[in-house]
Amino acid sequence: MNKNSLVSISDINREELEDILARAAYFEAHPNNKVLDGRVVATLFFEPSTRTRLSFETAVNRLGGRVIGFSDASTTSSSKGETLNDTIKMVSNYVDLIIMRHYLEGAARYASEVTDVPVINAGDGANQHPSQTILDLYSILKTQGTLKDLTITMVGDLKYGRTVHSLLQAMQYYNPTFNFVACPELQMPREYLEFCNERGIKYSLSEDFSPEIINSSDIIYMTRVQRERFADIMEYERVKDLYNLENSMLAQSKPNLKILHPLPRVNEIARDVDSNPKAYYFDQARNGLYARQAIITRALGIDMNAVKEKAIEL
């Protein structure tokens, strides 16, 4: 496994995390660079994606690199029975970096173990989504001015929602208080509650998305109930619309409140919330470009001091 791979947010410590956030801030101010000149990056998306794939590919293009890959696994040799091992080893012959989304939990970890090329996990099943976590942290930092001592309410699909799993782990350094709002079937998995218990992270479990919870929050992180994660369509139909945020529910919320969502949304955030200045989910998506530029340059071992010095010379 290449030491610069990013498979799980737990692969990096606080210092490395904050270095990535500092890189993101630099790239927001200087989005167009040629630091990847001559580099080729593969985007292997075995599962559909819009924001993640396009922001990664835009990040590579704005950094002067080239992109190869696919967004539909049915057009690749995996549809003929080629194993993931063989696909990764084959692609590794051509590229400097692999960015991969896969429907199976653990697929990104496996890929990183069969190649020396760095691998970035762009989402593996219901497991992890570390690049989304970096952009979420960057969004929180930009809007709150800090990552410390915040009350973060996570709502909806906390069982299968890989974005909330990764964000919970990343916030361990910053003394958060979590409200986990979900029905019992979609509540935060036991292993993540144990993670909080072991690290003294404060949290509450609730089935009620109450005014008290909303009005105490600095961040409300809404999630979509994901049809693709359910084997039983009747179970999905029963829980899909349990939690919805409407503009009227924000009337007494804190002035600094920001509403995040990894997108795409369905019905969980009403359209009348979009015009509220507390809605930040589209800005959050834009931050994905800078966060992924940061992650890519770290994965390729690019020295930011050299990048900044070159920018000064220009």
Buried (B, 14 or more C-beta within 10 A) or exposed (E): BBEBBBBBBEBBEEEEBBBBBEBBBBBBEBBEBEBBEEBBBBBBBBBEBEBBBBBBBBBBBBBBBBBEBBBEBEEBEBEEEEEBEEBBBEBBEEBBBBBBBBBEEEBBBBBBBBBEBBBBBBBBBBBBBBBBBBBBBBBBBBBBEEBEEBBBBBBBBBBBBBBBBBBBBBBBBBEBBBBBBBBEEBBBBEEBBEBBEEEEBEBEBBEEBEEEBBBBBBBBBBBBBBEEBBEEEEEBEEBBEBBBBEBEBBEEBBEEBBBBBBBEBEEBBBEEBEEEEBBBBEEBBEBBBBBBBBBBBBBBEBEBEEBEEEEEEE
